[in-house]
Amino acid sequence: MHPMNNYETLQRGREELLRQAERERMARAATVKQWRQRKFSREFANWLRMHLVSWGHRLEQPGVSEQGKRPVSVH
């Protein structure tokens, strides 16, 4: 086997390594972005769930009007 002393061959190899590294960086960035989007979706779903459950509990209380307040009793 002959030693690689051809500048053009070395340059092409270096360029290919740089392209491969860039693809790997882009893949990692996409993975992080997807993770953040899923995390945001989970956090929003949890927030929404808590508010809906709270709203449902208030609506189940006897004497609660549509506005979520107890009606004023008239004496």
Kinemage of the C-alpha trace (Angstrom):
@kinemage 1
@onewidth
@group {chain A} dominant
@subgroup {mainchain}
@vectorlist {calphas} color= white
{ca met a 1} P 0.000 0.000 0.000
{ca his a 2} L 1.317 3.453 -0.908
{ca pro a 3} L 1.299 6.228 1.648
{ca met a 4} L -1.292 8.946 1.044
{ca asn a 5} L 0.667 12.011 0.075
{ca asn a 6} L -1.717 13.326 -2.550
{ca tyr a 7} L -2.982 16.713 -1.412
{ca glu a 8} L -6.231 16.486 -3.378
{ca thr a 9} L -7.091 13.105 -1.877
{ca leu a 10} L -6.393 14.392 1.618
{ca gln a 11} L -8.455 17.516 0.921
{ca arg a 12} L -11.437 15.442 -0.301
{ca gly a 13} L -11.209 13.241 2.800
{ca arg a 14} L -11.133 16.291 5.044
{ca glu a 15} L -14.127 17.816 3.263
{ca glu a 16} L -16.073 14.578 3.640
{ca leu a 17} L -15.278 14.491 7.376
{ca leu a 18} L -16.488 18.099 7.689
{ca arg a 19} L -19.737 17.253 5.828
{ca gln a 20} L -20.272 14.234 8.068
{ca ala a 21} L -19.664 16.324 11.197
{ca glu a 22} L -22.139 18.952 9.948
{ca arg a 23} L -24.792 16.271 9.323
{ca glu a 24} L -24.254 14.944 12.843
{ca arg a 25} L -24.563 18.453 14.326
{ca met a 26} L -27.784 19.038 12.399
{ca ala a 27} L -29.184 15.693 13.570
{ca arg a 28} L -28.380 16.529 17.193
{ca ala a 29} L -29.941 19.993 16.824
{ca ala a 30} L -33.106 18.458 15.361
{ca thr a 31} L -33.267 15.942 18.200
{ca val a 32} L -32.944 18.696 20.814
{ca lys a 33} L -35.612 20.760 19.055
{ca gln a 34} L -38.008 17.795 19.010
{ca trp a 35} L -37.321 17.122 22.694
{ca arg a 36} L -38.073 20.767 23.578
{ca gln a 37} L -41.300 20.698 21.559
{ca arg a 38} L -42.433 17.498 23.279
{ca lys a 39} L -41.512 18.939 26.679
{ca phe a 40} L -43.501 22.105 25.929
{ca ser a 41} L -46.449 19.989 24.774
{ca arg a 42} L -46.340 17.910 27.962
{ca glu a 43} L -46.104 21.004 30.149
{ca phe a 44} L -49.017 22.644 28.338
{ca ala a 45} L -51.096 19.450 28.531
{ca asn a 46} L -50.429 19.232 32.290
{ca trp a 47} L -51.369 22.887 32.772
{ca leu a 48} L -54.561 22.434 30.757
{ca arg a 49} L -55.457 19.237 32.625
{ca met a 50} L -55.084 20.930 36.003
{ca his a 51} L -57.274 23.851 34.952
{ca leu a 52} L -59.955 21.620 33.456
{ca val a 53} L -60.052 19.412 36.543
{ca ser a 54} L -60.280 22.468 38.778
{ca trp a 55} L -63.060 23.920 36.618
{ca gly a 56} L -64.894 20.584 36.687
{ca his a 57} L -64.699 20.415 40.492
{ca arg a 58} L -66.111 23.935 40.777
{ca leu a 59} L -68.960 23.086 38.415
{ca glu a 60} L -69.833 20.004 40.451
{ca gln a 61} L -70.339 22.070 43.604
{ca pro a 62} L -74.046 22.488 44.459
{ca gly a 63} L -75.437 25.966 43.863
{ca val a 64} L -72.707 27.120 41.467
{ca ser a 65} L -74.010 29.258 38.649
{ca glu a 66} L -72.682 29.371 35.086
{ca gln a 67} L -70.165 32.084 35.975
{ca gly a 68} L -68.633 29.826 38.605
{ca lys a 69} L -69.859 31.902 41.540
{ca arg a 70} L -72.371 30.926 44.169
{ca pro a 71} L -75.646 32.795 43.765
{ca val a 72} L -76.437 35.440 46.322
{ca ser a 73} L -79.243 34.255 48.568
{ca val a 74} L -82.109 36.688 48.916
{ca his a 75} L -83.647 36.975 52.417
